[in-house]
Amino acid sequence: MPKWEKRFQTQDYVFGTEPARFLKTHEALLTEGQTALSVADGEGRNSVFLAEKGLTVTALEQAPSALAKARKLAAARNVTVDFRQADVMAYDFTDQYDIVVGIFIQFMGSESRRRLFQGMKTAVKPGGLILLHGYTPKQLDYKTGGPPHVDNMYTEVILRGLFAGWEVLTCQDYIREITEGSGHSGRSALIDFIARKPA
């Protein structure tokens, strides 16, 4: 059984049902009627929040158990999300969106990340936004969530480099206490990155 399918086969939502605080912090960027893509969306907490804000949302997730929970959450919140079972590393990112979101998608090392982000960049409309949120290498000291591999973590230098030529609106790392289900709980080393694709 694939790792993520096994992890999501629980009664509870591993990362909770509320969106990442990052999305709430930057919700002024979300406009009703926009289109959004949530990559490796998990159990739906972030895509459902985007739909609640009035966006037309597509969500990619490989694990069937996570998708089942996501559909249940969307129904409970009375919103519609186009949930697609997909391996994001093999996905065809030809459709374009106003906003592309990747939250804690740190299951790959630097080379795979470069390939995935290239696809995500393609999926952003000219003038659109990419929103990324994850852990920095300091998270290895806290062990309150995320992978145990430094190569999977983000730094400001890495993210600015991968989005060279884009207008960076936010690039900030910080320490914060978070409570997002059993999967992310405690003092955490985080980074927010938001950039606009050249028109």
TARA-V501968 format. One line per field, one symbol per residue. ss: DSSP state (H for helix, E for strand, - for the rest). phi: phi as a letter, one per 40 degrees, with the letter a starting at -180 (. if undefined). burial: 1 if it has 16 or more other C-alpha atoms within 10 Angstrom, else 0. A space follows every 50 residues. Layout:
ss=???
phi=???
burial=???
This chain:
ss=--HHHHHH------------HHHHH-HHH-----EEEE------HHHHHH HH---EEEEEE--HHHHHHHHHHHHH-----EEEE-----------EEEE EEE------HHHHHHHHHHHHHHEEEEEEEEEEEE---HHHH-------H HH---HHHHHHH----EEEEEEEEEEEEEE---EEEEEEEEEEEEE---
phi=.ddccccccbcccdbgbccdddccdbccccbdgcbabbcfcgcgcccccc cccgccbbbbaccdcccccccccccccgbbbccbcacccbcccccbbcbb bbbfcbcbcccccccccccccccccdgcbbbbaabcdcdcccfbigccbc cccbbdccccccbdgccccaaababacbbbgccbahcbbbabababcdc
burial=00011001100011111111011000000100011111111111111111 11111111111111111111101100001110100101000000011111 11111111000010011011111110011111111111110011111000 1111100011001001010010100001110001011111111111100
